[in-house]
Amino acid sequence: MSYVEVPGAQVPIRMWTDPSTVEGVAMQQLRNVATLPWIKGLAVMPDVHYGKGATVGSVIAMAGAVCPAAVGVDIGCGMSAVKTSLTADDLPGDLSRLRSRIEQTIPVGRAMHDDPVDPGRLHAFPTAGWDDFWSRFGGVAEAVKFRRERAVKQMGSLGSGNHFIEFCLDDEGSVWLMLHSGSRNIGKELAEYHIGEARKLPHNQDLVDRDLAVFIADTPQMAAYRHDLFWAQEYAKYNRAIMMALFQDVVRKEFRKARPVFEPVISCHHNYVAEERYAHMDLLVTRKGAIRAGSGDYGIIPGSMGTGSYIVRGLGNEASFNSASHGAGRKMSRNAAKKRFSTRDLEEQTRGVECRKDSGVVDEIPGAYKPIEKVIDQQRDLVEVVARLKQVVCVKG
């Protein structure tokens, strides 16, 4: 489908979904965003749903301003995937050992590494810039500087919620490795600190929603935020890269006889800010639950822990600010999912997948998410499908 345009106060709201299917609170958030004086465009992805301040699944372009809540509190959250030389024929009948080895190697939930991961000991890991990256931690907000030791040990760990590590097969039987994670607690704390700082500024006092508070270009507050924002985005990218290297190492050991080879890793943020130019204007584009889908850009759009995911290539549609959805998107809250579904439902909906099937992950049940096939179909003018993946192992936080 192409987009549907809904009138907004400052800009029209371009929606790659039927507006009547969007929950009322999310629709109101979109209208609120469209009132911001600095906004130059708003694109809404088919996985749109309610979030803090701004919806998840929205792309907001502003001139001379940026809204921290329009980035998401897990700064730099995103996906990585890599195709391997392994095929379905290489897999054992029981995948529980593989899942256990992944969980033993990569901390999940609130866990972290006992000792920091040394990237120099990872197979072919590019360490250029590593020392410079950590030196820039000295410039982050004072409120979080004491978290450095934890941030160092959390580097290369999964986290919780909807984060996952998956061992997948594509339609041709090739094995892919895929994972979803972000900047861990350090990114969340930086985001919450700066949202709080933005809310105090005089120009944000009359907004329809104070959670939409912005920083203005050429101010000390904007400079401080940009420093912390881009550092956290880089942390998230390193975090995924280290986990992928650890994941590949597990696979090398578990499939030693097959001698697996890995293609280049596909990686994409879906909670971030980028400086981009549209209609002869330099804009700050925030993608909260959206990936960049410029012409030829590879991206990853996952479903849920029991459904398929897609590797896609962007078509460069400027009406969406070269963007596409970041996943299926939730159709019900975590609390609603826990009330609606049982562990028996979870077992049924994840049949054939080696994964947790206990009450701790019922809120991540496939039934709590929108159908990924429909979400993909709604953005055929934004991306083309390169591969469809189906997980056979899923590690949740």
C-alpha positions as CSV (number, residue, x, y, z in Angstrom):
1,M,0.0,0.0,0.0
2,S,1.0,3.6,-0.3
3,Y,0.5,6.0,2.6
4,V,-2.7,7.5,3.9
5,E,-2.5,11.2,4.7
6,V,-4.2,12.5,7.9
7,P,-4.4,16.2,8.6
8,G,-2.1,17.5,11.4
9,A,-1.6,20.9,13.0
10,Q,1.8,21.7,11.5
11,V,2.3,18.9,9.0
12,P,0.2,16.1,7.5
13,I,0.6,12.7,9.1
14,R,1.6,10.1,6.5
15,M,0.5,6.7,7.6
16,W,1.5,3.3,6.1
17,T,-1.5,1.7,7.9
18,D,-5.2,2.1,8.2
19,P,-5.7,5.0,10.6
20,S,-8.9,3.4,11.9
21,T,-6.8,0.4,13.2
22,V,-4.5,2.6,15.3
23,E,-5.3,2.7,19.1
24,G,-6.8,6.0,20.2
25,V,-4.0,6.9,22.6
26,A,-1.4,6.3,19.9
27,M,-3.4,8.4,17.4
28,Q,-3.5,11.3,19.9
29,Q,0.2,11.0,20.4
30,L,0.7,11.4,16.6
31,R,-1.6,14.5,16.6
32,N,0.4,15.9,19.5
33,V,3.7,15.4,17.6
34,A,2.2,17.2,14.6
35,T,1.7,20.4,16.7
36,L,5.4,20.9,17.5
37,P,6.6,24.2,16.0
38,W,9.9,22.6,14.7
39,I,8.4,19.7,12.9
40,K,8.8,19.3,9.1
41,G,7.4,15.9,8.6
42,L,5.9,12.8,10.3
43,A,5.8,9.3,8.8
44,V,4.0,6.5,10.6
45,M,5.0,2.8,10.1
46,P,2.5,-0.1,10.0
47,D,3.8,-1.4,13.4
48,V,2.8,1.8,15.1
49,H,1.7,1.6,18.8
50,Y,1.6,3.7,22.0
51,G,4.9,4.7,23.5
52,K,6.3,7.3,26.0
53,G,5.6,10.8,24.5
54,A,5.9,9.6,20.9
55,T,4.6,6.4,19.4
56,V,6.7,3.5,18.6
57,G,6.8,3.2,14.8
58,S,7.1,6.8,14.0
59,V,9.6,8.9,12.0
60,I,9.8,12.5,13.0
61,A,11.8,15.1,11.0
62,M,12.5,18.4,12.7
63,A,14.6,21.5,11.8
64,G,16.9,22.8,14.5
65,A,15.5,20.7,17.2
66,V,15.3,17.1,18.5
67,C,12.9,15.4,20.9
68,P,14.6,12.8,23.2
69,A,11.3,10.9,23.7
70,A,11.0,10.5,19.9
71,V,14.2,8.4,20.0
72,G,13.1,6.0,22.6
73,V,14.6,5.3,26.0
74,D,16.7,2.4,24.7
75,I,19.0,4.6,22.6
76,G,20.4,2.8,19.6
77,C,18.3,-0.4,20.0
78,G,18.4,-2.4,16.8
79,M,19.1,-5.6,15.0
80,S,22.0,-7.7,13.6
81,A,21.9,-10.7,11.3
82,V,24.3,-12.8,9.3
83,K,23.9,-15.6,6.8
84,T,26.1,-18.7,7.3
85,S,27.3,-21.6,5.2
86,L,25.3,-24.0,7.4
87,T,22.1,-25.6,6.2
88,A,19.2,-27.4,7.8
89,D,21.0,-30.7,7.0
90,D,23.7,-29.7,9.4
91,L,21.4,-29.4,12.4
92,P,21.0,-32.0,15.1
93,G,17.5,-33.3,16.0
94,D,17.8,-31.7,19.5
95,L,18.7,-28.0,19.6
96,S,18.5,-27.6,23.4
97,R,22.3,-27.9,23.8
98,L,22.9,-25.1,21.3
99,R,20.4,-22.9,23.2
100,S,22.2,-23.7,26.5
101,R,25.6,-22.8,25.0
102,I,24.3,-19.5,23.8
103,E,22.8,-18.7,27.2
104,Q,26.0,-19.7,28.9
105,T,28.1,-17.4,26.6
106,I,25.9,-14.3,26.4
107,P,24.3,-12.9,29.6
108,V,20.6,-12.4,29.4
109,G,18.1,-10.4,31.4
110,R,19.8,-8.2,34.0
111,A,22.9,-10.3,34.0
112,M,26.3,-9.1,32.8
113,H,29.8,-10.5,32.2
114,D,31.8,-11.3,35.3
115,D,34.8,-9.6,33.5
116,P,34.6,-7.1,30.6
117,V,34.8,-8.7,27.2
118,D,38.2,-8.1,25.5
119,P,37.3,-7.4,21.9
120,G,40.9,-8.1,20.9
121,R,40.3,-11.8,21.8
122,L,37.3,-12.1,19.5
123,H,37.6,-13.7,16.1
124,A,38.4,-11.0,13.5
125,F,36.7,-8.3,15.6
126,P,37.5,-4.7,14.3
127,T,38.9,-3.0,17.4
128,A,39.8,0.3,15.7
129,G,38.2,3.2,17.7
130,W,37.5,1.1,20.8
131,D,39.8,3.1,23.1
132,D,38.5,6.4,21.7
133,F,34.9,5.3,22.2
134,W,35.5,4.6,25.9
135,S,37.5,7.8,26.4
136,R,34.5,9.8,25.3
137,F,32.5,8.3,28.3
138,G,34.3,11.0,30.3
139,G,32.1,13.6,28.6
140,V,28.7,12.1,29.4
141,A,26.2,13.5,31.9
142,E,27.6,13.6,35.5
143,A,24.4,11.8,36.6
144,V,25.5,8.5,35.0
145,K,29.3,8.6,35.1
146,F,29.4,6.4,38.2
147,R,27.8,3.6,36.1
148,R,30.9,3.0,34.0
149,E,31.9,-0.3,35.6
150,R,28.5,-1.7,35.0
151,A,28.3,-0.4,31.5
152,V,31.7,-2.0,30.7
153,K,30.5,-5.4,32.0
154,Q,27.1,-5.2,30.3
155,M,28.8,-4.6,26.9
156,G,28.0,-7.8,25.0
157,S,24.9,-8.8,26.9
158,L,21.3,-9.1,25.8
159,G,19.0,-7.5,28.2
160,S,15.3,-8.3,28.7
161,G,11.9,-7.4,27.3
162,N,11.6,-8.1,23.6
163,H,15.3,-8.6,23.1
164,F,16.4,-11.9,21.7
165,I,19.0,-14.1,20.0
166,E,17.8,-16.5,17.3
167,F,19.2,-19.3,15.2
168,C,17.1,-19.3,12.0
169,L,16.5,-21.0,8.7
170,D,15.5,-19.2,5.5
171,D,13.2,-20.6,2.9
172,E,16.1,-22.2,1.0
173,G,17.3,-24.0,4.2
174,S,20.3,-21.7,4.9
175,V,21.1,-20.9,8.6
176,W,21.1,-17.3,9.8
177,L,22.1,-15.9,13.1
178,M,20.1,-12.9,14.3
179,L,19.8,-10.8,17.5
180,H,18.0,-7.8,18.9
181,S,19.4,-5.5,21.6
182,G,20.3,-2.0,22.5
183,S,22.4,0.2,24.8
184,R,21.4,-1.6,28.0
185,N,20.9,0.4,31.1
186,I,23.4,3.1,30.4
187,G,21.4,4.2,27.3
188,K,18.2,4.1,29.2
189,E,19.6,6.2,32.0
190,L,21.0,8.8,29.6
191,A,17.7,9.0,27.8
192,E,15.7,9.5,31.0
193,Y,18.2,12.1,32.3
194,H,18.0,14.2,29.1
195,I,14.2,13.9,28.9
196,G,14.0,15.3,32.4
197,E,16.4,18.1,31.5
198,A,14.4,19.0,28.4
199,R,11.2,19.3,30.4
200,K,12.7,22.1,32.5
201,L,13.5,24.4,29.5
202,P,11.3,27.5,29.1
203,H,10.4,26.8,25.4
204,N,8.8,23.5,26.4
205,Q,6.4,24.7,29.1
206,D,3.4,25.2,26.8
207,L,3.6,21.9,24.9
208,V,0.5,19.8,24.7
209,D,2.6,16.9,26.1
210,R,5.6,17.8,28.2
211,D,7.1,14.4,27.3
212,L,7.6,15.9,23.8
213,A,10.1,18.4,25.2
214,V,12.9,19.3,22.7
215,F,16.4,20.6,22.7
216,I,17.1,23.5,20.4
217,A,20.1,23.7,18.1
218,D,23.1,25.8,19.1
219,T,22.4,25.6,22.9
220,P,24.6,23.9,25.6
221,Q,21.7,21.5,26.4
222,M,21.5,20.3,22.8
223,A,25.3,19.9,22.6
224,A,25.3,17.8,25.8
225,Y,22.4,15.7,24.5
226,R,24.0,15.1,21.1
227,H,27.2,14.0,22.7
228,D,25.5,11.5,25.0
229,L,23.0,10.4,22.3
230,F,25.7,9.5,19.7
231,W,27.9,7.8,22.3
232,A,24.9,5.6,23.4
233,Q,24.1,4.8,19.8
234,E,27.7,3.7,19.3
235,Y,27.5,1.6,22.6
236,A,24.5,-0.2,21.2
237,K,26.2,-0.9,17.9
238,Y,29.3,-2.3,19.7
239,N,27.1,-4.3,22.1
240,R,25.4,-6.1,19.2
241,A,28.7,-6.6,17.4
242,I,30.3,-8.2,20.4
243,M,27.3,-10.5,21.0
244,M,27.3,-11.5,17.3
245,A,31.0,-12.4,17.6
246,L,30.3,-14.4,20.7
247,F,27.4,-16.1,19.0
248,Q,29.5,-17.0,16.0
249,D,32.1,-18.5,18.3
250,V,29.4,-20.7,19.8
251,V,28.3,-21.8,16.4
252,R,31.9,-22.5,15.3
253,K,32.4,-24.8,18.3
254,E,29.0,-26.5,18.0
255,F,29.3,-27.2,14.3
256,R,33.1,-27.7,14.2
257,K,32.9,-30.5,11.6
258,A,30.9,-28.3,9.2
259,R,33.4,-25.4,9.5
260,P,30.8,-22.7,9.2
261,V,31.6,-19.5,7.2
262,F,29.8,-16.2,7.8
263,E,28.8,-13.6,5.3
264,P,29.1,-9.8,6.3
265,V,26.8,-8.8,9.1
266,I,23.7,-6.8,8.4
267,S,23.2,-4.2,11.2
268,C,20.6,-1.5,11.7
269,H,19.5,0.8,14.5
270,H,15.7,1.3,15.1
271,N,15.8,3.9,18.0
272,Y,18.1,6.7,16.9
273,V,18.7,10.1,15.4
274,A,20.3,10.9,12.1
275,E,21.2,14.1,10.3
276,E,19.6,13.9,6.8
277,R,18.6,16.3,4.0
278,Y,15.2,16.4,2.4
279,A,13.6,19.1,0.2
280,H,16.8,21.2,0.5
281,M,16.5,21.2,4.3
282,D,19.0,19.9,6.8
283,L,16.9,17.9,9.3
284,L,17.3,15.9,12.4
285,V,15.3,12.6,11.8
286,T,14.3,10.5,14.8
287,R,13.4,6.9,14.1
288,K,11.6,5.4,17.1
289,G,10.8,1.8,16.2
290,A,11.8,2.4,12.5
291,I,14.8,1.5,10.4
292,R,16.5,3.4,7.6
293,A,15.4,2.1,4.2
294,G,17.3,4.3,1.8
295,S,17.8,2.9,-1.7
296,G,19.8,-0.3,-1.3
297,D,20.0,-0.2,2.5
298,Y,19.7,-3.6,4.0
299,G,17.4,-3.9,7.1
300,I,15.9,-6.5,9.4
301,I,12.2,-6.6,10.3
302,P,11.5,-9.3,13.0
303,G,8.2,-10.8,13.9
304,S,7.8,-12.5,17.3
305,M,9.3,-15.5,19.1
306,G,7.2,-17.9,17.1
307,T,6.8,-16.3,13.7
308,G,9.0,-15.3,10.7
309,S,11.3,-12.4,10.3
310,Y,12.4,-10.6,7.1
311,I,15.7,-9.4,5.7
312,V,14.8,-6.4,3.5
313,R,16.3,-3.9,1.1
314,G,15.2,-0.3,1.1
315,L,13.6,1.3,-1.9
316,G,14.5,4.9,-0.9
317,N,10.9,6.3,-0.5
318,E,11.4,10.0,0.6
319,A,7.8,10.3,1.6
320,S,8.7,8.1,4.6
321,F,12.0,9.8,5.0
322,N,13.7,6.7,3.7
323,S,12.3,4.6,6.5
324,A,10.4,1.3,7.2
325,S,9.0,-0.5,10.2
326,H,11.2,-2.1,12.8
327,G,9.1,-5.2,13.4
328,A,5.6,-6.5,13.7
329,G,4.7,-4.1,16.6
330,R,2.6,-5.0,19.6
331,K,-1.2,-5.2,19.4
332,M,-1.6,-5.5,23.1
333,S,0.3,-4.4,26.2
334,R,2.4,-6.7,28.3
335,N,-0.1,-6.7,31.1
336,A,-3.0,-7.4,28.7
337,A,-1.0,-10.3,27.2
338,K,-0.4,-11.9,30.6
339,K,-4.1,-11.7,31.3
340,R,-5.1,-13.1,28.0
341,F,-2.6,-15.9,27.4
342,S,-1.3,-18.9,29.4
343,T,1.8,-21.0,29.3
344,R,-0.2,-23.6,27.4
345,D,-0.9,-20.9,24.7
346,L,2.8,-20.0,24.6
347,E,3.7,-23.7,24.1
348,E,1.2,-24.0,21.3
349,Q,2.3,-20.7,19.5
350,T,6.0,-21.6,19.8
351,R,5.7,-25.2,18.7
352,G,8.8,-26.3,16.9
353,V,11.0,-23.6,18.4
354,E,13.6,-24.4,21.1
355,C,12.9,-21.6,23.6
356,R,11.6,-20.7,27.0
357,K,8.0,-21.6,27.5
358,D,7.4,-20.4,31.0
359,S,5.3,-17.6,32.5
360,G,8.2,-15.2,32.5
361,V,7.9,-14.7,28.8
362,V,4.1,-15.0,28.2
363,D,4.1,-11.2,27.6
364,E,6.3,-11.9,24.5
365,I,3.9,-14.5,23.0
366,P,3.3,-14.3,19.3
367,G,-0.4,-13.5,19.8
368,A,0.5,-10.2,21.5
369,Y,2.0,-9.0,18.2
370,K,0.6,-7.9,14.9
371,P,0.9,-10.4,12.0
372,I,4.3,-9.8,10.5
373,E,3.2,-10.8,7.0
374,K,0.6,-8.0,7.0
375,V,3.1,-5.5,8.3
376,I,5.5,-6.3,5.4
377,D,2.7,-6.1,2.9
378,Q,1.7,-2.6,4.1
379,Q,5.2,-1.3,3.2
380,R,5.8,-2.8,-0.2
381,D,6.6,0.7,-1.5
382,L,9.3,1.1,1.3
383,V,11.2,-2.2,1.1
384,E,11.6,-5.3,-0.9
385,V,12.0,-8.7,0.7
386,V,15.4,-10.3,0.4
387,A,14.9,-13.4,2.7
388,R,12.3,-14.7,5.0
389,L,13.6,-16.4,8.2
390,K,12.0,-18.8,10.7
391,Q,13.6,-19.3,14.0
392,V,14.4,-22.8,15.3
393,V,16.1,-21.5,18.5
394,C,15.1,-18.4,20.4
395,V,16.9,-17.1,23.5
396,K,14.9,-14.4,25.3
397,G,16.0,-12.1,28.1
